[in-house]
Amino acid sequence: MFKNFKTMCTWESRYNLVIGTTFERKASTRLSSWLKSVRDSGERPGWMLPYIFDELGQY
């Protein structure tokens, strides 16, 4: 995902580590929050496969 992000934005190479770490941290937080809201709603979104939704309910 970060590789794709890098193709859309530019920065000095000395910032690669900081930007990559920040990107991964924010993406992880956003994904966790998103999955929690799906889990709490109890309704499977159209984009999520049924077996994934069932497994998500186990956590």
C-alpha positions, 0 to 999 in steps of 0.5 A: 500500500505504501508503495502505491502511495509513493507513486502519487507523492514525492519527498526527499529520500532522507524522509522515507523511513519517517514517512513510511512509519507514519503511513503504516501507523495511520493506516493500521489505526484507520483499518482497526477503527473501520473493522471495529465499526463493522464488527459493532454494527453487526451488518456485513458490508457489501465489499466484505466476503461472508466468511471474512465477516464471520471470522471477524465476529469471532474477535 
